């Protein structure tokens, strides 16, 4: 697990946003416990859940909640384990099927999903204030208490201040991009593009196939794979906006669809990644990262490598991680997806045989089959993030 997740630990773009502001004084005297590299990788991976989270914030909350103790039997908020989730929260937010309750990476990711969902609900309720601090308060004292107080209730104030203080400490550490560490960018990647409006609906559909693959992740995969170019032919024959490998398209694409058609290919990304998460569950590592690796290099190669990505896949994982925060907003009223004429590539077996007559009515966009459990909040309001948008 540590080998695969470490691929994301050094990504500067994922660490973006450490320079957050707070509305109250921060206790600079707090000193957090050292975080080993494998745990930092798990924390960094969890921050892709929504832009509100940064590695320093996640680490600060873990320190305040459990003292980074993965075997804690009772934490500040009454839960257990490193993230302090109670059994009900764990049942709701466990990040993949059959996740082990004592797995620290699963607990950290589950906490990240819950925090993002709380932030989204607080935004919908129009509770004023710093979104992360409010979410901390909701985690500690409950969402209802924060909504009724229209801010941070007294019962959560000390907890919030402690988490903020520890987050401030970690943000100053070199591992987190502090002085002497890797510079932390404050702007999105220079070549990042917004998600084109015509792809919003299929991306939302792809992000509903399973809980682990969010719409923001699907959009980031498309950006990393092709820069949203539907006619791109890859160096090794990868096709279309998602750069589907021939073998993966044969296994996960719709039987009567085309990898060149965004209306077919984009939902298939969700189907492929969610299926790969299940298929690769026997390999030690973060299932989502393993699925991304398999999408790029093939599932057989991932199995043979024991989950360790090659250099090209390492770069792909980094791009997906860095693009995820930049693909988190879309137009309010997106037009329906338009089918495009696929380009002619003589080497593509999909182009053998007669084409559809021009006067024929295009097929309607197909919704992918739903697998697994949906998050509690999946609406257009959340757009390209699941759980709800912070």
N, C-alpha and C positions, 0 to 999 in steps of 0.2 A: 504493500500500500504506500509506504513512504517513498519508494522510488518513483511511482507514477505521480503521486500528488506533488512531489518536490518539483516536478516540471512547471508547476504553476506558482511555486513559492517565490520565485525571483522575478515575477512579472511586474514591471513597474506600473503598467496601466491598471492592473487589478488593485494596486495599492493606492490608486488615485483617490483624492478626497480626504486625506488624513488631516488637512488643515481646516477641520470643521470648527464652527463657532459654538459656544455654549452661552446660555443665558445667566449662568450663575458662576461664582468663583470656583476655581478648580484647586483642589488640594494637591499642590506640587510635592508634598512631602511623602505621598504614598509611593511605595516601591513594590512593584509586582514581582512574582517569581519568574525565574528564567523559563523561557519556552523553547523546548528542543525543536530541531529542524523539522522532524516528522509532524509534530503538532502544529507548527507554524504553517506547514503545507496544508493541513486539514483546515486551519482557520482561513487561509487565503482562498482555498477552494470554496468555502462557505460564503464568502463575501460576494460571489457572483449572483447570489439570490436576489439582491436588489441594490441600487446605487447608494442607499442610505448607509449600508454597512461598509466598514473598512476593517482591515486586519486589527488595527489598534482598538477599535470599538468592540469588536467581537472578543478580543483577548481581555479587554477591560471588564466586560460583563462576566466572562468566565471566571476571572480572578475574584470579582466581587461576590459572585454566586457560590462558588465552590472552592476557591483557592486553587483552581486548576487541578482539583483532585478527581480523577476519573472513577474512583471507588467510593466517593462520598455517599453516605447512607441518608443524610438529611442536610439539605443546603439552605441558604438564606430564605429562599422562597418556598421551602417545604418540599421540594422535589428531591431527586437523587441523581448521582452521576455528575460528570463534569459540567453539564449544562443546567442542572437543576430542574429538569422536566419531571412533572409528576406522571403517574401512569396514564392518566387520561390524555394529557398533552402528547405523551410518547405515542400512544395509539393513534392519535390524529395526525401527527407530524413525522412519524417514522419515514425516512426518505426513500426507502426501497423495500420491496417485499422481503419478509423474513430478516429484516435488520436486527442485529443482536443488541439487546438493551445495554450491554456493557461496552459496546464499540464506541470509542470516543469520537471517531470521525462521523459516525451516524448521528450521535447526540449533538455535536456541534452544528451539523447541517440542519438537523431538525429545529434547533434553536433559531438558526438564521431564518428558516422558513416562517417560524412562528412570529419572530420579530417583524419581518416584512409584512406579514398579514395584519398584525396589530397596527403597524404604521398606516396601512391602507385604510383600515376601519376608522382610525382616528382622523384621517384626512376626510373621509366621507362624512364623519360627524362634525367636521369643522371645528375641532378643538384647537385653539390657538397655542402656539409655542413651538419650541424646537422638537422636531419630529422624533429624533432618536431618544431624547430625554423622556418624552411622553410615552414612547413605546417601552422604555425601561420601567416606567411607573406602572404601565398596564400589565407588564409581565409580573411585577412584584405584588401589586394590589388588586389587579383585575381591571378589565376594560371599563366596566360600569363605573367604578370608582373614579377613574380619570374623566370619563364623560360627564359625570355629575359634578365633579369639582371644576370642570372646564380648565383643567391644568393638573399639576402634580399634587396629589393628596399628601397630607402629612405622613401617612403611613408608609409612603414610598420615598420620601425626600432623602433620607439618609442613604438608602440603597442607590438611588440615582446619583447622588453626589460621589459615592464611593466608586461606582462604575465609571463615572466621568473622570475621576481622579486617576484611576488605574489606566484608563484609556490614554490620558494625557502622558502618563509615564511611558507607556509602550510606544506612543507616537514619537517619543524622543530617542528611542533606541535605534541603533544602526540597522538591525534586522528589519525594522519597520519603516525604513527610509529616513530615519532621523540623522543628526549630525554624524558625518563620517560614513554613512550608509549610502545605498544607491539612491540617486536623486529621484524624487517623486514628482511626476508631471502633474500639473493642475489643469490641463486641457485634454480633451479626447485625442486619440491617435490622429495624426495629420491626415491620413488617407481614409478615415472613417466617413461613411455616407449615411444619410438618414434612410430609413426603409421607405422605398417608393410606395405611394398610396395604393397602387393596384395590387400590391402583395400583402396588404395588411390582413385581409380576411383569411387567405390561406395560411398565413403565419399563425394567426390566432387559432385556426383549426388544428394545425400541427402541434401547437402547444397544449392541446387538450387531450392528447392521446394517453398521456400518463403524467403523474405528478412530478416525476423527476426531470422531465424535459419541458421547460417553460417556453412561452412564446419569445421572450427575449433571447433565450439560448438558440432557438431556431433561427431567428433573424441574424444573430451573431455568426452562426455556422454559414449562412448564405453569404454574408459579407466576407468572411474569411475565405470561403471557397472560391467565390467568383466576383465579389464586389457587386452583386446583384445583376450580373450580366447573363441573360438567359441563353445567349448563343455561343457561350464559351466552350471550346473544345480543349480539354486538358492535354498535357504532354503525354500522358499514358492512356489516353482515350476517355478520360472522365468527361461527362457530358452535362451541359446546361447550368442553370443557376445554382444547383446544389453540387455540381461536379460529382455526380453519381458514378461510381465504378460500375463496369458492366455486370460483374457478379452480384453486387449489392442491389442493383436495379432489378435484376432477374429475380432476386429473392424477396425484395420488399416493395417494389414498385407495383402499381395496379396493372393487371394483365393486359388491358387494352389502352394503357396510357403511354406517354413518352417522357423520357427524362429531359427532353428539350422544352416541354410545356410546363411553365411555372405552376399552372393550376393542378398539374399532376405531381410534379416533383416536390413542391414545398410540403404538402401534407405527407408525402412519403418519407420526408426527413424525420418527422415525428414518429411515424410507424417504425422506421428503421432503427432509430436510436432507442426507442422504448423496448423493441424486441431484443436488440443487442444487450441492453442492460440485463434482461432476464437470461439470455443465452450465455453471457459471460460471468454469471453470478458465482461460478465455482472458482474463479481466479481471484486471488487476494488483491484488493485495491478498491478505490472508489468506483462504483459501477458506472457512474456518469462519465467519468474520465476515461474508463476503459471503453465505453461505447463510442465516445468521440474518437479515440484512437483507432478502433475497429472501423469506424466510418471512413477514416482516412487511409489506413493501411491494410484493412481487411481483417475479419475476425480470426482467421487461421494464423495470420502473422502475429496477432496479439497473443494468441495462445502459445505459439512457439517461443515468443519473446518473454513469456511470463508476465505480460502486462507492461513491459518497458517499451516506450515508443522510440522509433528511430528519429534521426535528426529532423527530417521533413515533418513528421507528425508532431514532434516537440514544438516546432515553429507554429504549426497549425493550432495546437492547443493554446499556445500563447496568444495567437491572434483572436481566437474565439473568446478567451478570457478578457482580453483588452477591449474587444468590441461590444461585449455584453452590456456595459453601462450606457453605451452610446446609441443603442438600438431600442431604448426603452420608452420612446414616445412616438406617437403616430398621429395622423390627421384625425379630427373628430368624426368626420363623415367620409370614410373611404369609399371610393367607387368599387363596384364588383370587379373581381379579377378578370382580365381580358386574356383570351388565348392568343398566342402569337404564332405566326407561321414559323415552324422549325427550320433552321438553316439546313442546307444540303451538305452532308458530309458523306462522301461515297463509302467510307470505311464503316459507317454506322449501320448495323444490321436492321435497325428500325426503319431505314429508308428504302428497304427493298420492297418491291410490290407497289401497287397503286396507292395514290394519295386520296384523301377524302375530297370529293368534289367541292368547289368553292361555294356553291349555293346551299350546301347542306348545313343545317343548324348545328352549331357547336354543342358538344356535350356539356351538360351542366356540371358545375364543380361538385365533386363527391366528397362527403365528409368521411374522414378516416374512422375505422373501427376504434371504439374506446376500449382501452385495456387498463386494468388496475383501478385505483381509487382516485377520484378527482379531488382537488383541493376544495376547501369549503367556499372559497371566494374565486369564482371564475366568471368574469363579466367583461363587457367592453370597457368598463371603467378601469379595469386593471390592464387593459391593452396588451402590452408586451411584457408583462411580468405576472407570474403566479408564485405566491399569493398576491393579494391586492397591492396596487401601486402605492408606494410611500409618498 
